[in-house]
Amino acid sequence: MKKQFLFLLLAVIFLSSCATATLSEFPGVGRVKQYDFYSYDIPPAFDGFRIGFASDFHYESRFKRSELNSAVRALKSMHADVLLLGGDYRSKKGGNLDTLFTALSRVYTPYGTFAVMGNHDYGYCYSEVVEAMQKNHVRLMEHKSYKLMKDGQHIIVSGVRNPFDLERNGDSPSQHFPADDFIILLTHTPDYAEDTDVSNANLVLAGHTHGGQVSLFKKYSPVKHSIYGNRFLTGWKENSKGTPIIITNGLGTSRVDVRLFTPSEVVLVVLHRVEKQKE
């Protein structure tokens, strides 16, 4: 019986290592995941615009200091035009947030860094995160929006304040602009895109789920971080009205430090304008 248990344990460890192994050149970061987003609504000046996205660091309780430099190198490798951060920078017991954001400040992008908060940030370390962001010139978007200008044209980045407090938040910040604006909505949890009218947003970016940490075929996970079960587990999804949502596995883990078929990741979204054919 002991031999069988030992064999089973070794098999699980082996499968775990195989399941999360990638060809990533960044130790501690499973992969750089790229999505190409095509739309008629992207202004011509933003054709090819590159958006870096990272979320769920849980520094340093799950995502270690030794892995931070790898994450910075991975983000630099994207050559992004703007960097977006999706929250959960630290857990209840975690590392120094100045260290985290000072490291992230080394990721230079022409349009800067924008961020929202996660549930752990609201619960355990809100003021510390705000202070670290301010020191390192990260723009916190608490139901705020910014126009990114290029050659006289613009796209809009909107950020959601605590997406778990819908009563306080009111409508989505993405709803405050004309329908023909191209809007990227940043929120910690993908549930927000289903719970709230985000119809003006062209694309929603979210984290929180960790890809389930243990996942089969990117559909099933025993761990539920969403009230919608596995519907918004990871990757490219849509809400019930067809709005695209890109959900990252994130960098850190939650509860237990285990991943199976859900490699940690940073995300690159490349915008591509599609020209309408003349009738």
N, C-alpha and C positions, 0 to 999 in steps of 0.2 A: 504493500500500500504506500509506504514511504517513497519507494522508487517511482511509482506511478505519479505521485504528487510532485516529486522533483522533476520528472520528465515533463509534466504538464506546465509547471512553473517556467522551466527553461523554454518550452515551446511558446508560451505567451510572451516572454521577454524577447525571443527571437523574432516573432511575428510583429511585435511592437516596433522593434528597431527597423525591420524591413518596411513596415507600413508607413513609417514616418520618414524613411530615408529618401533623400532626393539628391540631385546633382548640384545642390546649392554650394556655392563657394564661400558661404558665410556661416561659419559654425554657430549653432544656436538658433539660426533662422532657417526654417525648412525650405522656403522658396520665395522667390519674387514672382507674384502672380499678376499677369497682365490681362486686362480686358480692353477690347477695342469697341468704342461706343460710337455708333453711326446715327446721325440725325440730320433732318432737313433744317432744324432750328438752330444749329450751331453757326454763329457768325463766321463769315469767311476768314477773318483775321485769327480765329481760334481753331482753324483746321490744323490738326496735329498737336494741339495743346496737351501737355502731359501733367497728370494729377497724381501725386504720391499720396498714399493713404495708409495710416498705421493706427492700430487700436489695441486696447486691452493689454497693456504692458504688465500690470500687476507687479511693478518694480518695488522691491527686490525680493518679494516673497516667492514669486514664481519665475519671473524673468530676471536672471542674475546679472550682476555687474560685469561678469566675464563675457556675457553675451551682448552687452550694450554696444560695444564698439563694432561688433558684427552687424548689428541692426543699423547703425549709422552708415557703415560702408554699403549695406544693401540699399538703403534709401538714397545715398549719393549715386549709386550705380544707375538709378532710374533717370537721372538728368531731368527731374521734374521741374515744371514751371511754378507749381505751388504745392505746398505740403499741407495735408489735412490730418488732424488727429481726432480719434473717435472716443476717447475717454477711458476710464479705469486705469489711471496712471499708477496708483498704488492701492494696496489693500489695507485692512485694519492694521496689520503688522507688516511694514514694508520699509523700503530704503529711502534714501535722501532724495527728495524731489529736485533739489537744486542740481544734483549730479545728473539726474535724468534729463532735465531740460537744458542744462548746459551742453550735454552731449548732443542733444537733438538740434541745438542751435548751430552745430557744425554742418548741418545739412542746408546748404545755401540754395534758395530758390528765388528767382526774380520777383515773384509776387508774395513771398513771405510764407508764414505758417499760421494757420487758423485752426481752432480747436473747440470742441464741446466737452462737457463733463459726462462721466459715467456714474452709475449708482454707487460705486465704492467711493468715488470722489465726494459725492453729496453726503454720504453717510459717515465718512471717517476723516477726510483731509481737505475739505473745500478751501479753506483760507490758505493752507500751505500750497495747494496747487495754483491758486490765483497769484500768490506772491512769486512763485517760481516762474510762472508764465510771464509776468510783468518784467521780471529781471532779464528774461531772455527773449523779449519782444515777440511773444506769441499772442495773437489776437484771440481772446476768448469770446465766443459767440453764444450769448445767452439770449436767444430769440432775437438775434441781430443778423443783418445781412450786409454784404460788401459787394460793390461792383469792381470787377477786375477789368481794367481798360487796356485795349490794344488797338493801335491804329484807328482810334476814334470809335471803335466798337467795344461791346462789353458782354460779359456773362456775369451771373450773380451767384455768389456762394452764401447760403443761408444756414444758420446753426440753431439747433433746438435746445432750449433750456430744459431742465429735468423732464425727460419724456415719460416718466412714470407718474407725473403730477399733471394730468391733462386738465383738471378743473382750474388750476391756477394759470396754466399756460394760455388757455383760449385757443385761437386759431393758429395754424402753422405760419411761421414767418415767410414762407415761400408764397403765401397767398396774397401778399401785399404788393405784388408787381403785375404788370400787364401780362396777359397770357402768351404773348409772342416773345417775351424774354426767355433766354435759356438759363435755367436755374438748377443748380446742384444743391440738394438738401442734405446736410450732415446731421445725423442723429445717432445716439448711442445704441438704441435698440431698434431692430427692424419692425417690431410691433407697432411703433409710432406711425409708420406709413399705412397701416391698416386701421388703426384706431382713430386717425385724424384725417381730415380732407387735405391731401397734398397734391391735388390735381394740377396745380400750376408747376410743380417740380418736374423737370425732365428726367432727373436721375437722383436716386436716394442712395447715400452711402451709410452703412451701419456696421456695428460689431456686436459685442455682448454675448453672442452664442458660443464663441470659441469653436465653432464647427461641431459642437457637441462633445469635443475632445475624443470621444470614441464613436466612430461612425461606420456604417456599412453602406456602401454604394451612394454616399452623400445624401442618403434619405432617412436612414434610421439611426437614432441615438438613444441610449437609455437615459441620458441627462437632458432635461428640458430647461432651457433658459428663456423660453417663449411661451406665452399663454396659448399660442397656436401650435404647440407641439413641435413637430419637425418640419413644418411647412416653410419656415424661414431659417433653415439650418445653416446653410453656407452657400456661397456662390451667387450666381445670377438668378434672381427670383422676380416675381411681379406681385403687386398687391391685387386686390379683387377688381380694381378699375384699370389694371394694365400698366401702372407706373413701374418702371424697372427699379429694382433694388439690388445693389451689390453688397453682399455680406461677407466680411472677412473672418477667417479663423483667428485672427489676432496673433499676438506674439507670446503672451503669457498664458497661464492656465488658471482655473478657478477650482477651489476645494482640494483637489488632489492633482499632483504634477504628473499627469498621464495623458498621452496622446496616442491614438490608434487610428490610422487612416485619415488623420486630420493634421497635416503638418502646419507648424507655425508659419506665418507669412507676413509679408508686407505687400501692398497692392499698388499697381500702376494702372491708371485708366487713361487711355489715349483717345481724345476726341477726334472724330472724323466727320467733316461736313459732307452731306449727300446733296447733290444738286437736283432740284426738281426738273423733270423733263417737261419741255414745252409741249403743250397740246397742239 
